[in-house]
């Protein structure tokens, strides 16, 4: 409930910023990114690739439409069910992330620190192996595979640092984002490097 109220508050603040900063023309930007991801729920690490369209509302505000793909590639844990067994747990998903972004810091050097918040839709899932032999451990593990498919809505939050390049139409950025579900914000954590291209007028 608190998350929904925060989103409504940010939407209201966005509208007020549009009125205050009406002298600025909107600017359209396209962003591509890639980086590493962490699934703390399953102790997995992986890669992410993202695309994002940014529509600037005012000097400090913008609306963003993002699409991120995540795929795990390994585990931080080694299962001890059998000697030499390789951990086969995995998770992946497409994340559709519409968000509102606000620049917390905006320096004359064109270094910007921004925070974005919005809903996320995950289309994906996870698979894992578990020992279901609870009553006779002396007989050794009885392993079973489980698969969960997700089509769920959660919360997306991102902190991003952006700076200019020699090309005035291209900017670099790094970000730390989290997607949360079922009242757990850090279900997935993504650290990414981004390149942003200007499309519209300033």
Biotite code that builds the C-alpha atoms (Angstrom):
import biotite.structure as struc

atoms = struc.array([
    struc.Atom([0.000, 0.000, 0.000], chain_id="A", res_id=1, res_name="UNK", atom_name="CA", element="C"),
    struc.Atom([2.837, 2.402, 0.834], chain_id="A", res_id=2, res_name="UNK", atom_name="CA", element="C"),
    struc.Atom([4.491, 1.701, -2.536], chain_id="A", res_id=3, res_name="UNK", atom_name="CA", element="C"),
    struc.Atom([1.267, 2.571, -4.395], chain_id="A", res_id=4, res_name="UNK", atom_name="CA", element="C"),
    struc.Atom([0.965, 5.838, -2.478], chain_id="A", res_id=5, res_name="UNK", atom_name="CA", element="C"),
    struc.Atom([4.580, 6.706, -3.295], chain_id="A", res_id=6, res_name="UNK", atom_name="CA", element="C"),
    struc.Atom([3.997, 6.102, -7.020], chain_id="A", res_id=7, res_name="UNK", atom_name="CA", element="C"),
    struc.Atom([0.888, 8.331, -6.983], chain_id="A", res_id=8, res_name="UNK", atom_name="CA", element="C"),
    struc.Atom([2.867, 11.040, -5.186], chain_id="A", res_id=9, res_name="UNK", atom_name="CA", element="C"),
    struc.Atom([5.630, 10.888, -7.796], chain_id="A", res_id=10, res_name="UNK", atom_name="CA", element="C"),
    struc.Atom([3.092, 11.101, -10.648], chain_id="A", res_id=11, res_name="UNK", atom_name="CA", element="C"),
    struc.Atom([1.560, 14.204, -9.026], chain_id="A", res_id=12, res_name="UNK", atom_name="CA", element="C"),
    struc.Atom([5.028, 15.713, -8.548], chain_id="A", res_id=13, res_name="UNK", atom_name="CA", element="C"),
    struc.Atom([5.816, 14.962, -12.203], chain_id="A", res_id=14, res_name="UNK", atom_name="CA", element="C"),
    struc.Atom([2.727, 16.879, -13.328], chain_id="A", res_id=15, res_name="UNK", atom_name="CA", element="C"),
    struc.Atom([3.655, 19.899, -11.220], chain_id="A", res_id=16, res_name="UNK", atom_name="CA", element="C"),
    struc.Atom([7.199, 19.850, -12.606], chain_id="A", res_id=17, res_name="UNK", atom_name="CA", element="C"),
    struc.Atom([5.822, 19.916, -16.153], chain_id="A", res_id=18, res_name="UNK", atom_name="CA", element="C"),
    struc.Atom([3.956, 23.135, -15.356], chain_id="A", res_id=19, res_name="UNK", atom_name="CA", element="C"),
    struc.Atom([6.916, 24.741, -13.642], chain_id="A", res_id=20, res_name="UNK", atom_name="CA", element="C"),
    struc.Atom([9.390, 23.784, -16.372], chain_id="A", res_id=21, res_name="UNK", atom_name="CA", element="C"),
    struc.Atom([7.088, 24.411, -19.338], chain_id="A", res_id=22, res_name="UNK", atom_name="CA", element="C"),
    struc.Atom([9.705, 26.568, -21.032], chain_id="A", res_id=23, res_name="UNK", atom_name="CA", element="C"),
    struc.Atom([11.853, 23.464, -21.734], chain_id="A", res_id=24, res_name="UNK", atom_name="CA", element="C"),
    struc.Atom([11.023, 21.482, -24.827], chain_id="A", res_id=25, res_name="UNK", atom_name="CA", element="C"),
    struc.Atom([10.718, 17.721, -24.331], chain_id="A", res_id=26, res_name="UNK", atom_name="CA", element="C"),
    struc.Atom([13.647, 15.641, -25.464], chain_id="A", res_id=27, res_name="UNK", atom_name="CA", element="C"),
    struc.Atom([13.534, 12.037, -26.604], chain_id="A", res_id=28, res_name="UNK", atom_name="CA", element="C"),
    struc.Atom([16.483, 9.743, -25.792], chain_id="A", res_id=29, res_name="UNK", atom_name="CA", element="C"),
    struc.Atom([17.230, 6.105, -26.514], chain_id="A", res_id=30, res_name="UNK", atom_name="CA", element="C"),
    struc.Atom([19.415, 4.079, -24.135], chain_id="A", res_id=31, res_name="UNK", atom_name="CA", element="C"),
    struc.Atom([21.105, 0.690, -24.423], chain_id="A", res_id=32, res_name="UNK", atom_name="CA", element="C"),
    struc.Atom([22.790, -1.031, -21.500], chain_id="A", res_id=33, res_name="UNK", atom_name="CA", element="C"),
    struc.Atom([24.383, -4.224, -20.247], chain_id="A", res_id=34, res_name="UNK", atom_name="CA", element="C"),
    struc.Atom([25.801, -5.474, -16.974], chain_id="A", res_id=35, res_name="UNK", atom_name="CA", element="C"),
    struc.Atom([25.697, -8.000, -14.172], chain_id="A", res_id=36, res_name="UNK", atom_name="CA", element="C"),
    struc.Atom([22.736, -9.176, -12.099], chain_id="A", res_id=37, res_name="UNK", atom_name="CA", element="C"),
    struc.Atom([22.178, -10.906, -8.777], chain_id="A", res_id=38, res_name="UNK", atom_name="CA", element="C"),
    struc.Atom([19.241, -13.121, -7.750], chain_id="A", res_id=39, res_name="UNK", atom_name="CA", element="C"),
    struc.Atom([19.556, -13.136, -3.930], chain_id="A", res_id=40, res_name="UNK", atom_name="CA", element="C"),
    struc.Atom([16.550, -15.412, -3.554], chain_id="A", res_id=41, res_name="UNK", atom_name="CA", element="C"),
    struc.Atom([18.383, -18.272, -5.310], chain_id="A", res_id=42, res_name="UNK", atom_name="CA", element="C"),
    struc.Atom([21.967, -17.037, -4.749], chain_id="A", res_id=43, res_name="UNK", atom_name="CA", element="C"),
    struc.Atom([22.551, -16.751, -8.514], chain_id="A", res_id=44, res_name="UNK", atom_name="CA", element="C"),
    struc.Atom([24.491, -14.300, -10.658], chain_id="A", res_id=45, res_name="UNK", atom_name="CA", element="C"),
    struc.Atom([23.930, -13.472, -14.305], chain_id="A", res_id=46, res_name="UNK", atom_name="CA", element="C"),
    struc.Atom([23.881, -10.935, -17.119], chain_id="A", res_id=47, res_name="UNK", atom_name="CA", element="C"),
    struc.Atom([21.384, -8.274, -18.132], chain_id="A", res_id=48, res_name="UNK", atom_name="CA", element="C"),
    struc.Atom([20.726, -6.364, -21.346], chain_id="A", res_id=49, res_name="UNK", atom_name="CA", element="C"),
    struc.Atom([18.415, -3.352, -21.484], chain_id="A", res_id=50, res_name="UNK", atom_name="CA", element="C"),
    struc.Atom([16.724, -0.915, -23.856], chain_id="A", res_id=51, res_name="UNK", atom_name="CA", element="C"),
    struc.Atom([15.100, 2.286, -22.688], chain_id="A", res_id=52, res_name="UNK", atom_name="CA", element="C"),
    struc.Atom([13.202, 5.203, -24.184], chain_id="A", res_id=53, res_name="UNK", atom_name="CA", element="C"),
    struc.Atom([13.334, 8.448, -22.180], chain_id="A", res_id=54, res_name="UNK", atom_name="CA", element="C"),
    struc.Atom([10.919, 11.353, -22.637], chain_id="A", res_id=55, res_name="UNK", atom_name="CA", element="C"),
    struc.Atom([12.020, 14.466, -20.770], chain_id="A", res_id=56, res_name="UNK", atom_name="CA", element="C"),
    struc.Atom([9.256, 16.443, -19.101], chain_id="A", res_id=57, res_name="UNK", atom_name="CA", element="C"),
    struc.Atom([11.253, 19.257, -17.473], chain_id="A", res_id=58, res_name="UNK", atom_name="CA", element="C"),
    struc.Atom([14.763, 20.178, -16.383], chain_id="A", res_id=59, res_name="UNK", atom_name="CA", element="C"),
    struc.Atom([14.817, 17.412, -13.781], chain_id="A", res_id=60, res_name="UNK", atom_name="CA", element="C"),
    struc.Atom([12.030, 14.991, -14.703], chain_id="A", res_id=61, res_name="UNK", atom_name="CA", element="C"),
    struc.Atom([11.368, 12.371, -17.363], chain_id="A", res_id=62, res_name="UNK", atom_name="CA", element="C"),
    struc.Atom([9.149, 9.416, -18.152], chain_id="A", res_id=63, res_name="UNK", atom_name="CA", element="C"),
    struc.Atom([10.904, 6.183, -19.152], chain_id="A", res_id=64, res_name="UNK", atom_name="CA", element="C"),
    struc.Atom([9.825, 2.989, -20.864], chain_id="A", res_id=65, res_name="UNK", atom_name="CA", element="C"),
    struc.Atom([12.365, 0.188, -20.293], chain_id="A", res_id=66, res_name="UNK", atom_name="CA", element="C"),
    struc.Atom([12.766, -3.423, -21.344], chain_id="A", res_id=67, res_name="UNK", atom_name="CA", element="C"),
    struc.Atom([15.388, -5.531, -19.537], chain_id="A", res_id=68, res_name="UNK", atom_name="CA", element="C"),
    struc.Atom([16.365, -9.156, -20.124], chain_id="A", res_id=69, res_name="UNK", atom_name="CA", element="C"),
    struc.Atom([18.130, -11.122, -17.374], chain_id="A", res_id=70, res_name="UNK", atom_name="CA", element="C"),
    struc.Atom([19.647, -14.619, -17.502], chain_id="A", res_id=71, res_name="UNK", atom_name="CA", element="C"),
    struc.Atom([21.514, -16.340, -14.689], chain_id="A", res_id=72, res_name="UNK", atom_name="CA", element="C"),
    struc.Atom([24.833, -17.940, -15.591], chain_id="A", res_id=73, res_name="UNK", atom_name="CA", element="C"),
    struc.Atom([26.055, -19.371, -12.274], chain_id="A", res_id=74, res_name="UNK", atom_name="CA", element="C"),
    struc.Atom([25.540, -19.837, -8.552], chain_id="A", res_id=75, res_name="UNK", atom_name="CA", element="C"),
    struc.Atom([27.294, -18.513, -5.460], chain_id="A", res_id=76, res_name="UNK", atom_name="CA", element="C"),
    struc.Atom([26.546, -21.810, -3.683], chain_id="A", res_id=77, res_name="UNK", atom_name="CA", element="C"),
    struc.Atom([27.578, -25.418, -4.283], chain_id="A", res_id=78, res_name="UNK", atom_name="CA", element="C"),
    struc.Atom([24.958, -28.018, -3.454], chain_id="A", res_id=79, res_name="UNK", atom_name="CA", element="C"),
    struc.Atom([26.218, -30.870, -1.305], chain_id="A", res_id=80, res_name="UNK", atom_name="CA", element="C"),
    struc.Atom([23.535, -33.372, -2.278], chain_id="A", res_id=81, res_name="UNK", atom_name="CA", element="C"),
    struc.Atom([26.099, -35.574, -4.073], chain_id="A", res_id=82, res_name="UNK", atom_name="CA", element="C"),
    struc.Atom([29.905, -35.454, -4.460], chain_id="A", res_id=83, res_name="UNK", atom_name="CA", element="C"),
    struc.Atom([30.918, -33.360, -7.460], chain_id="A", res_id=84, res_name="UNK", atom_name="CA", element="C"),
    struc.Atom([27.356, -32.335, -8.273], chain_id="A", res_id=85, res_name="UNK", atom_name="CA", element="C"),
    struc.Atom([26.989, -29.092, -10.208], chain_id="A", res_id=86, res_name="UNK", atom_name="CA", element="C"),
    struc.Atom([24.408, -26.574, -9.121], chain_id="A", res_id=87, res_name="UNK", atom_name="CA", element="C"),
    struc.Atom([21.667, -26.474, -11.775], chain_id="A", res_id=88, res_name="UNK", atom_name="CA", element="C"),
    struc.Atom([19.540, -23.716, -10.270], chain_id="A", res_id=89, res_name="UNK", atom_name="CA", element="C"),
    struc.Atom([18.675, -20.970, -12.746], chain_id="A", res_id=90, res_name="UNK", atom_name="CA", element="C"),
    struc.Atom([16.428, -17.943, -13.237], chain_id="A", res_id=91, res_name="UNK", atom_name="CA", element="C"),
    struc.Atom([15.625, -15.569, -16.093], chain_id="A", res_id=92, res_name="UNK", atom_name="CA", element="C"),
    struc.Atom([13.057, -13.096, -17.300], chain_id="A", res_id=93, res_name="UNK", atom_name="CA", element="C"),
    struc.Atom([11.979, -10.132, -19.372], chain_id="A", res_id=94, res_name="UNK", atom_name="CA", element="C"),
    struc.Atom([11.141, -7.048, -17.287], chain_id="A", res_id=95, res_name="UNK", atom_name="CA", element="C"),
    struc.Atom([8.938, -4.267, -18.661], chain_id="A", res_id=96, res_name="UNK", atom_name="CA", element="C"),
    struc.Atom([9.719, -1.163, -16.597], chain_id="A", res_id=97, res_name="UNK", atom_name="CA", element="C"),
    struc.Atom([7.748, 2.060, -17.064], chain_id="A", res_id=98, res_name="UNK", atom_name="CA", element="C"),
    struc.Atom([9.057, 4.615, -14.583], chain_id="A", res_id=99, res_name="UNK", atom_name="CA", element="C"),
    struc.Atom([9.231, 8.237, -13.511], chain_id="A", res_id=100, res_name="UNK", atom_name="CA", element="C"),
    struc.Atom([12.755, 9.651, -13.126], chain_id="A", res_id=101, res_name="UNK", atom_name="CA", element="C"),
    struc.Atom([13.841, 12.660, -11.072], chain_id="A", res_id=102, res_name="UNK", atom_name="CA", element="C"),
    struc.Atom([17.333, 14.204, -11.082], chain_id="A", res_id=103, res_name="UNK", atom_name="CA", element="C"),
    struc.Atom([18.506, 14.481, -7.503], chain_id="A", res_id=104, res_name="UNK", atom_name="CA", element="C"),
    struc.Atom([21.791, 16.184, -8.445], chain_id="A", res_id=105, res_name="UNK", atom_name="CA", element="C"),
    struc.Atom([22.323, 18.273, -11.579], chain_id="A", res_id=106, res_name="UNK", atom_name="CA", element="C"),
    struc.Atom([25.796, 19.810, -11.833], chain_id="A", res_id=107, res_name="UNK", atom_name="CA", element="C"),
    struc.Atom([27.011, 22.515, -14.289], chain_id="A", res_id=108, res_name="UNK", atom_name="CA", element="C"),
    struc.Atom([29.531, 19.918, -15.543], chain_id="A", res_id=109, res_name="UNK", atom_name="CA", element="C"),
    struc.Atom([26.456, 17.936, -16.737], chain_id="A", res_id=110, res_name="UNK", atom_name="CA", element="C"),
    struc.Atom([26.957, 15.186, -14.192], chain_id="A", res_id=111, res_name="UNK", atom_name="CA", element="C"),
    struc.Atom([23.510, 14.026, -13.081], chain_id="A", res_id=112, res_name="UNK", atom_name="CA", element="C"),
    struc.Atom([22.398, 11.666, -10.336], chain_id="A", res_id=113, res_name="UNK", atom_name="CA", element="C"),
    struc.Atom([18.831, 10.428, -10.806], chain_id="A", res_id=114, res_name="UNK", atom_name="CA", element="C"),
    struc.Atom([16.312, 8.205, -9.073], chain_id="A", res_id=115, res_name="UNK", atom_name="CA", element="C"),
    struc.Atom([13.600, 6.318, -10.982], chain_id="A", res_id=116, res_name="UNK", atom_name="CA", element="C"),
    struc.Atom([10.575, 4.491, -9.622], chain_id="A", res_id=117, res_name="UNK", atom_name="CA", element="C"),
    struc.Atom([7.680, 2.611, -11.179], chain_id="A", res_id=118, res_name="UNK", atom_name="CA", element="C"),
    struc.Atom([5.944, -0.734, -11.646], chain_id="A", res_id=119, res_name="UNK", atom_name="CA", element="C"),
    struc.Atom([7.549, -3.733, -13.341], chain_id="A", res_id=120, res_name="UNK", atom_name="CA", element="C"),
    struc.Atom([6.086, -6.694, -15.186], chain_id="A", res_id=121, res_name="UNK", atom_name="CA", element="C"),
    struc.Atom([8.185, -9.879, -15.170], chain_id="A", res_id=122, res_name="UNK", atom_name="CA", element="C"),
    struc.Atom([7.701, -12.600, -17.766], chain_id="A", res_id=123, res_name="UNK", atom_name="CA", element="C"),
    struc.Atom([10.053, -15.416, -16.825], chain_id="A", res_id=124, res_name="UNK", atom_name="CA", element="C"),
    struc.Atom([10.743, -17.971, -14.160], chain_id="A", res_id=125, res_name="UNK", atom_name="CA", element="C"),
    struc.Atom([13.210, -20.068, -12.218], chain_id="A", res_id=126, res_name="UNK", atom_name="CA", element="C"),
    struc.Atom([14.189, -23.673, -11.700], chain_id="A", res_id=127, res_name="UNK", atom_name="CA", element="C"),
    struc.Atom([15.890, -25.345, -8.779], chain_id="A", res_id=128, res_name="UNK", atom_name="CA", element="C"),
    struc.Atom([16.717, -28.747, -7.288], chain_id="A", res_id=129, res_name="UNK", atom_name="CA", element="C"),
    struc.Atom([15.811, -29.630, -3.714], chain_id="A", res_id=130, res_name="UNK", atom_name="CA", element="C"),
    struc.Atom([16.249, -32.614, -1.423], chain_id="A", res_id=131, res_name="UNK", atom_name="CA", element="C"),
    struc.Atom([12.812, -33.969, -0.483], chain_id="A", res_id=132, res_name="UNK", atom_name="CA", element="C"),
    struc.Atom([14.105, -36.796, 1.708], chain_id="A", res_id=133, res_name="UNK", atom_name="CA", element="C"),
    struc.Atom([13.156, -35.284, 5.070], chain_id="A", res_id=134, res_name="UNK", atom_name="CA", element="C"),
    struc.Atom([12.483, -38.436, 7.092], chain_id="A", res_id=135, res_name="UNK", atom_name="CA", element="C"),
    struc.Atom([15.317, -40.855, 6.234], chain_id="A", res_id=136, res_name="UNK", atom_name="CA", element="C"),
    struc.Atom([18.489, -38.801, 5.755], chain_id="A", res_id=137, res_name="UNK", atom_name="CA", element="C"),
    struc.Atom([20.633, -41.899, 6.257], chain_id="A", res_id=138, res_name="UNK", atom_name="CA", element="C"),
    struc.Atom([19.386, -43.158, 2.881], chain_id="A", res_id=139, res_name="UNK", atom_name="CA", element="C"),
    struc.Atom([20.964, -40.201, 1.100], chain_id="A", res_id=140, res_name="UNK", atom_name="CA", element="C"),
    struc.Atom([19.320, -37.343, -0.775], chain_id="A", res_id=141, res_name="UNK", atom_name="CA", element="C"),
    struc.Atom([16.180, -37.751, -2.843], chain_id="A", res_id=142, res_name="UNK", atom_name="CA", element="C"),
    struc.Atom([16.440, -34.946, -5.389], chain_id="A", res_id=143, res_name="UNK", atom_name="CA", element="C"),
    struc.Atom([13.508, -33.355, -7.180], chain_id="A", res_id=144, res_name="UNK", atom_name="CA", element="C"),
    struc.Atom([13.406, -30.566, -9.776], chain_id="A", res_id=145, res_name="UNK", atom_name="CA", element="C"),
    struc.Atom([11.011, -27.646, -9.384], chain_id="A", res_id=146, res_name="UNK", atom_name="CA", element="C"),
    struc.Atom([10.079, -24.970, -11.912], chain_id="A", res_id=147, res_name="UNK", atom_name="CA", element="C"),
    struc.Atom([8.194, -21.725, -11.271], chain_id="A", res_id=148, res_name="UNK", atom_name="CA", element="C"),
    struc.Atom([6.873, -19.578, -14.130], chain_id="A", res_id=149, res_name="UNK", atom_name="CA", element="C"),
    struc.Atom([6.188, -15.901, -13.442], chain_id="A", res_id=150, res_name="UNK", atom_name="CA", element="C"),
    struc.Atom([3.820, -13.373, -14.961], chain_id="A", res_id=151, res_name="UNK", atom_name="CA", element="C"),
    struc.Atom([3.744, -10.901, -12.114], chain_id="A", res_id=152, res_name="UNK", atom_name="CA", element="C"),
    struc.Atom([3.741, -7.196, -11.327], chain_id="A", res_id=153, res_name="UNK", atom_name="CA", element="C"),
    struc.Atom([6.141, -5.670, -8.818], chain_id="A", res_id=154, res_name="UNK", atom_name="CA", element="C"),
    struc.Atom([8.143, -2.538, -8.048], chain_id="A", res_id=155, res_name="UNK", atom_name="CA", element="C"),
    struc.Atom([11.115, -1.156, -10.015], chain_id="A", res_id=156, res_name="UNK", atom_name="CA", element="C"),
    struc.Atom([13.610, 1.302, -8.467], chain_id="A", res_id=157, res_name="UNK", atom_name="CA", element="C"),
    struc.Atom([16.861, 2.626, -9.960], chain_id="A", res_id=158, res_name="UNK", atom_name="CA", element="C"),
    struc.Atom([19.694, 4.969, -8.987], chain_id="A", res_id=159, res_name="UNK", atom_name="CA", element="C"),
    struc.Atom([21.634, 6.268, -12.005], chain_id="A", res_id=160, res_name="UNK", atom_name="CA", element="C"),
    struc.Atom([24.713, 8.442, -12.506], chain_id="A", res_id=161, res_name="UNK", atom_name="CA", element="C"),
    struc.Atom([25.067, 10.087, -15.936], chain_id="A", res_id=162, res_name="UNK", atom_name="CA", element="C"),
    struc.Atom([27.814, 12.211, -17.477], chain_id="A", res_id=163, res_name="UNK", atom_name="CA", element="C"),
    struc.Atom([28.608, 13.832, -20.814], chain_id="A", res_id=164, res_name="UNK", atom_name="CA", element="C"),
    struc.Atom([30.989, 12.579, -23.514], chain_id="A", res_id=165, res_name="UNK", atom_name="CA", element="C"),
    struc.Atom([32.906, 14.388, -26.247], chain_id="A", res_id=166, res_name="UNK", atom_name="CA", element="C"),
    struc.Atom([29.890, 13.873, -28.491], chain_id="A", res_id=167, res_name="UNK", atom_name="CA", element="C"),
    struc.Atom([27.166, 16.282, -27.259], chain_id="A", res_id=168, res_name="UNK", atom_name="CA", element="C"),
    struc.Atom([24.484, 13.872, -28.490], chain_id="A", res_id=169, res_name="UNK", atom_name="CA", element="C"),
    struc.Atom([25.820, 10.865, -26.541], chain_id="A", res_id=170, res_name="UNK", atom_name="CA", element="C"),
    struc.Atom([25.975, 10.352, -22.774], chain_id="A", res_id=171, res_name="UNK", atom_name="CA", element="C"),
    struc.Atom([27.359, 7.602, -20.531], chain_id="A", res_id=172, res_name="UNK", atom_name="CA", element="C"),
    struc.Atom([25.663, 6.270, -17.407], chain_id="A", res_id=173, res_name="UNK", atom_name="CA", element="C"),
    struc.Atom([25.930, 3.598, -14.740], chain_id="A", res_id=174, res_name="UNK", atom_name="CA", element="C"),
    struc.Atom([22.976, 2.393, -12.720], chain_id="A", res_id=175, res_name="UNK", atom_name="CA", element="C"),
    struc.Atom([21.975, 0.149, -9.843], chain_id="A", res_id=176, res_name="UNK", atom_name="CA", element="C"),
    struc.Atom([18.406, -1.146, -10.127], chain_id="A", res_id=177, res_name="UNK", atom_name="CA", element="C"),
    struc.Atom([16.235, -3.462, -8.062], chain_id="A", res_id=178, res_name="UNK", atom_name="CA", element="C"),
    struc.Atom([12.983, -5.227, -8.913], chain_id="A", res_id=179, res_name="UNK", atom_name="CA", element="C"),
    struc.Atom([10.809, -6.411, -6.057], chain_id="A", res_id=180, res_name="UNK", atom_name="CA", element="C"),
    struc.Atom([7.903, -8.807, -5.755], chain_id="A", res_id=181, res_name="UNK", atom_name="CA", element="C"),
    struc.Atom([5.752, -10.092, -2.891], chain_id="A", res_id=182, res_name="UNK", atom_name="CA", element="C"),
    struc.Atom([6.929, -7.322, -0.511], chain_id="A", res_id=183, res_name="UNK", atom_name="CA", element="C"),
    struc.Atom([10.597, -8.213, -1.127], chain_id="A", res_id=184, res_name="UNK", atom_name="CA", element="C"),
    struc.Atom([12.297, -5.325, -2.976], chain_id="A", res_id=185, res_name="UNK", atom_name="CA", element="C"),
    struc.Atom([15.637, -6.980, -3.786], chain_id="A", res_id=186, res_name="UNK", atom_name="CA", element="C"),
    struc.Atom([14.279, -10.013, -5.645], chain_id="A", res_id=187, res_name="UNK", atom_name="CA", element="C"),
    struc.Atom([16.661, -9.118, -8.483], chain_id="A", res_id=188, res_name="UNK", atom_name="CA", element="C"),
    struc.Atom([19.476, -6.539, -8.459], chain_id="A", res_id=189, res_name="UNK", atom_name="CA", element="C"),
    struc.Atom([21.017, -5.215, -11.689], chain_id="A", res_id=190, res_name="UNK", atom_name="CA", element="C"),
    struc.Atom([24.206, -3.155, -12.111], chain_id="A", res_id=191, res_name="UNK", atom_name="CA", element="C"),
    struc.Atom([24.523, -1.775, -15.652], chain_id="A", res_id=192, res_name="UNK", atom_name="CA", element="C"),
    struc.Atom([26.606, 0.444, -17.904], chain_id="A", res_id=193, res_name="UNK", atom_name="CA", element="C"),
    struc.Atom([24.552, 2.483, -20.371], chain_id="A", res_id=194, res_name="UNK", atom_name="CA", element="C"),
    struc.Atom([25.001, 4.577, -23.500], chain_id="A", res_id=195, res_name="UNK", atom_name="CA", element="C"),
    struc.Atom([22.323, 7.205, -24.166], chain_id="A", res_id=196, res_name="UNK", atom_name="CA", element="C"),
    struc.Atom([21.622, 8.804, -27.536], chain_id="A", res_id=197, res_name="UNK", atom_name="CA", element="C"),
    struc.Atom([19.675, 12.031, -28.029], chain_id="A", res_id=198, res_name="UNK", atom_name="CA", element="C"),
    struc.Atom([16.881, 11.873, -30.595], chain_id="A", res_id=199, res_name="UNK", atom_name="CA", element="C"),
    struc.Atom([14.736, 14.988, -30.131], chain_id="A", res_id=200, res_name="UNK", atom_name="CA", element="C"),
    struc.Atom([15.371, 18.676, -29.666], chain_id="A", res_id=201, res_name="UNK", atom_name="CA", element="C"),
    struc.Atom([16.446, 20.171, -26.368], chain_id="A", res_id=202, res_name="UNK", atom_name="CA", element="C"),
])
